Amino acid sequence: MIRERTSLTGKGQIQLPVGIRRAIGAERGDTFLFELTDQREIRVKLIKKRKLSDLAGTLPVKGVFPGIEEEEELTKQKVARKVARGG
């Protein structure tokens, strides 16, 4: 068990001691969830930030990207049809 002490600032902030940060692998941008138990104990859970690259491949592929020029042309056609319908 690691036990370290920190203080509450005038803005209501606390600094996570370096020994604990290192032990749990906390990094800038990570989030913490605070839970207050019925016994008035505070539990803190680390929620790691996810890199965009970690999400690659998580969504199903609907189709192959045709390329920027063709995509622009398809968009222009869709807009023209919408304008022609009065929308």
Backbone as numpy.savetxt, mean C-alpha at the origin, in Angstrom:
# Nx Ny Nz CAx CAy CAz Cx Cy Cz
12.67 -12.44 24.32 11.81 -11.26 24.32 12.70 -10.03 24.32
12.30 -9.05 23.54 12.99 -7.76 23.52 12.08 -6.75 24.18
12.64 -5.97 25.09 11.86 -4.92 25.76 12.64 -3.63 25.67
12.02 -2.61 25.08 12.66 -1.30 24.95 11.65 -0.23 25.33
12.14 0.92 25.68 11.28 2.01 26.14 11.38 3.19 25.18
10.25 3.87 25.00 10.21 5.07 24.16 9.25 6.07 24.81
9.22 7.28 24.30 8.37 8.33 24.88 7.34 8.82 23.87
6.28 9.40 24.38 5.23 10.01 23.58 5.59 11.48 23.39
5.57 11.94 22.13 5.90 13.35 21.87 4.68 14.23 22.08
4.89 15.53 21.99 3.79 16.48 22.12 2.77 16.34 20.99
3.17 15.74 19.86 2.26 15.52 18.75 1.58 14.16 18.84
1.79 13.44 19.94 1.16 12.13 20.10 1.86 11.02 19.34
3.11 11.22 18.99 3.86 10.23 18.23 4.82 9.47 19.13
5.12 8.23 18.72 6.17 7.48 19.40 7.17 7.03 18.35
8.41 6.86 18.76 9.42 6.36 17.84 9.68 4.91 18.19
9.63 4.06 17.18 9.88 2.64 17.38 11.38 2.45 17.59
11.79 1.90 18.73 13.22 1.74 19.01 13.92 0.89 17.94
15.15 1.24 17.63 15.90 0.62 16.54 16.03 -0.89 16.73
16.22 -1.35 17.95 16.35 -2.78 18.19 15.12 -3.56 17.79
13.96 -2.97 18.06 12.69 -3.61 17.70 12.47 -3.49 16.20
12.76 -2.33 15.63 12.62 -2.14 14.17 13.42 -3.17 13.41
14.65 -3.36 13.83 15.51 -4.33 13.15 15.00 -5.76 13.35
14.58 -6.07 14.56 14.13 -7.43 14.87 12.91 -7.84 14.04
12.03 -6.88 13.75 10.82 -7.21 13.00 10.94 -6.86 11.52
12.05 -6.24 11.13 12.26 -5.90 9.72 11.42 -4.73 9.25
11.07 -3.82 10.14 10.25 -2.66 9.77 11.07 -1.70 8.91
10.43 -1.16 7.88 11.08 -0.23 6.98 10.20 1.00 6.79
10.81 2.05 6.28 10.06 3.28 5.99 8.87 2.95 5.09
7.71 3.47 5.44 6.51 3.24 4.64 5.65 2.10 5.15
6.20 1.26 6.04 5.39 0.19 6.63 4.33 0.81 7.54
3.26 0.08 7.77 2.15 0.56 8.59 2.05 -0.30 9.84
1.52 0.28 10.90 1.33 -0.46 12.14 -0.13 -0.40 12.55
-0.64 -1.52 13.00 -2.01 -1.62 13.48 -1.95 -1.70 15.01
-2.64 -0.80 15.69 -2.69 -0.79 17.14 -4.01 -1.38 17.61
-3.95 -2.30 18.56 -5.14 -2.89 19.15 -5.09 -2.67 20.66
-6.18 -2.21 21.23 -6.29 -2.03 22.68 -7.17 -3.15 23.22
-6.60 -3.98 24.09 -7.36 -5.12 24.63 -8.24 -4.66 25.79
-9.14 -5.53 26.22 -9.99 -5.23 27.38 -9.16 -5.04 28.65
-7.96 -5.60 28.66 -7.07 -5.46 29.82 -6.19 -4.21 29.71
-6.53 -3.34 28.74 -5.82 -2.08 28.50 -4.36 -2.29 28.10
-4.10 -3.41 27.42 -2.78 -3.66 26.85 -2.84 -3.27 25.37
-1.76 -2.73 24.90 -1.70 -2.32 23.50 -0.89 -3.36 22.74
-1.48 -3.87 21.68 -0.78 -4.78 20.77 -0.50 -4.02 19.49
0.69 -4.20 18.98 1.08 -3.51 17.75 1.46 -4.56 16.72
0.84 -4.48 15.54 1.13 -5.42 14.47 1.71 -4.67 13.27
2.77 -5.23 12.72 3.42 -4.65 11.55 2.69 -5.10 10.29
2.38 -4.14 9.43 1.80 -4.43 8.12 2.82 -3.94 7.09
3.50 -4.90 6.46 4.55 -4.55 5.51 3.98 -3.89 4.27
4.68 -2.87 3.79 4.29 -2.25 2.52 4.58 -3.26 1.42
3.82 -3.18 0.36 4.04 -4.07 -0.77 4.56 -3.27 -1.94
5.57 -3.80 -2.57 6.10 -3.16 -3.75 5.17 -3.47 -4.92
5.07 -2.56 -5.84 4.23 -2.76 -7.02 4.66 -4.02 -7.77
5.95 -4.27 -7.80 6.44 -5.46 -8.50 5.97 -6.75 -7.84
5.66 -6.71 -6.53 5.14 -7.89 -5.83 3.75 -8.27 -6.33
3.04 -7.31 -6.90 1.68 -7.55 -7.36 1.62 -8.04 -8.80
2.75 -8.06 -9.48 2.77 -8.48 -10.89 2.22 -9.89 -11.03
1.28 -10.05 -11.96 0.71 -11.36 -12.22 -0.45 -11.75 -11.33
-0.89 -10.86 -10.44 -1.98 -11.21 -9.54 -3.35 -11.07 -10.19
-3.45 -10.28 -11.23 -4.72 -10.11 -11.94 -4.70 -10.93 -13.22
-5.86 -11.45 -13.60 -5.89 -12.21 -14.84 -5.66 -11.29 -16.04
-5.01 -11.82 -17.05 -4.74 -11.06 -18.27 -5.97 -11.13 -19.17
-6.52 -9.97 -19.52 -7.71 -9.93 -20.37 -7.34 -10.00 -21.84
-6.17 -9.57 -22.18 -5.75 -9.57 -23.57 -4.36 -9.00 -23.70
-3.81 -9.08 -24.86 -2.48 -8.56 -25.11 -2.57 -7.07 -25.43
-1.70 -6.29 -24.86 -1.67 -4.85 -25.13 -1.23 -4.64 -26.57
-2.05 -3.94 -27.37 -1.76 -3.83 -28.80 -0.61 -2.88 -29.14
-0.20 -2.08 -28.22 0.82 -1.07 -28.49 0.19 0.31 -28.36
0.99 1.31 -28.07 0.46 2.63 -27.75 -0.25 3.27 -28.95
0.30 3.12 -30.15 -0.33 3.75 -31.32 -1.72 3.16 -31.58
-1.80 1.84 -31.55 -3.11 1.20 -31.79 -4.08 1.51 -30.66
-3.59 1.56 -29.43 -4.45 1.88 -28.29 -5.00 3.30 -28.42
-4.15 4.25 -28.86 -4.61 5.63 -29.06 -5.69 5.69 -30.14
-5.48 4.96 -31.22 -6.45 4.95 -32.32 -7.78 4.36 -31.86
-7.74 3.26 -31.10 -8.97 2.65 -30.58 -9.71 3.60 -29.64
-8.95 4.34 -28.85 -9.55 5.31 -27.93 -10.22 6.44 -28.70
-9.56 6.94 -29.73 -10.15 7.99 -30.56 -11.45 7.52 -31.19
-11.48 6.28 -31.68 -12.68 5.73 -32.29 -13.82 5.63 -31.28
-13.50 5.19 -30.06 -14.52 5.07 -29.01 -15.10 6.44 -28.66
-14.22 7.44 -28.54 -14.67 8.79 -28.22 -15.55 9.34 -29.35
-15.14 9.11 -30.60 -15.90 9.61 -31.74 -17.30 8.97 -31.77
-17.38 7.68 -31.48 -18.70 7.02 -31.44 -19.57 7.60 -30.33
-18.97 7.86 -29.19 -19.72 8.41 -28.06 -20.22 9.82 -28.39
-19.39 10.63 -29.01 -19.80 11.99 -29.40 -20.92 11.93 -30.44
-20.80 11.00 -31.39 -21.81 10.85 -32.44 -23.18 10.46 -31.84
-23.15 9.72 -30.73 -24.41 9.32 -30.08 -24.96 10.43 -29.19
-24.19 11.49 -29.02 -24.64 12.61 -28.19 -24.30 12.43 -26.72
-23.38 11.55 -26.42 -23.01 11.29 -25.03 -21.73 11.85 -24.72
